Amino acid sequence: MGFPDAKLLLRASAPPVKIIDVGGMSVGRDDFHESLVRAGLATVLGFEPVAAECERLNAGSDGARRYLPHAIGDGGEAVFRECNYPMTSSLYEPNFPLLEKFQALAEVTQVVRRTPVQTKRLDDIPEAAGADYLKLDVQGAELDVLRGADRLLDSLLVVQTEVVFVPLYRDQPLFADIDTVLRRRGFAFHRFLGVCGRAFKPFLRDGSPSKTLSQELWSDALCATSCASTRFRHSSFSSSP
């Protein structure tokens, strides 16, 4: 995703970075926090409500990573929609009138099971307290997670969150909504970690749904507090390998 090698940024003697990973399912990306864990520079507390995926993550994890099967949100009751492609599962209903306009979106967001759940707030999970880095990939429920993390936001230095530019799920907040809330809490937008999209139907080239009149639809946004660079410089980051 364009990050430099963690080994070039962090001192091996620094205290581990504490990362909260909400929506821990692996989708084949080499996230920055994975580089930190592999280098022995971070610990991860993850949450993944798809039971089979949570079990798989724990089976392949080491002592630096732990995953819990909670649906993280604002602490209220909700419905978890498990989809035919688990990575698209969400607390929000897929927005099919929009999804059907694009190649390969409605086809991978078919709800196969709806389960009532009691969401948990990050502020109510003792193990999450004092985290440095929060990563969100929850298919529309990002603001719900942030609403349940009021105290946690005080300690966080970095928020990495999936954002969308059109509502792929019904009533989901867009990038501008999340950016506004984070700015009010002292975070500033830093960069997008790649921008993804899909071609409008019926356009398709070379079998790729992401080519030919592709509409930019989603990304990961990296936001940081104004004191992040200073704190990391003194506790974790180093100017030399």
Secondary structure, DSSP 8 states (H G I E B T S, - for coil): -----HHHHB-TTS--EEEEEES----S---HHHHHHHTT-EEEEEE--SHHHHHHHHHT--TTEEEE---BSSSSEEEEEEESSGGG-BSS-B-HHHHTTBTTSGGG--EEEEEEEE-B-GGG-GGGTT-SEEEE--TT-HHHHHHT-TTHHHH-SEEEEEEESS-SBTT---HHHHHHHHHHTTEEEEEEEEEEEEEBTT--BTTBTTSSSEEEEEEEEEEEETTHHHHHHHHTB-S--
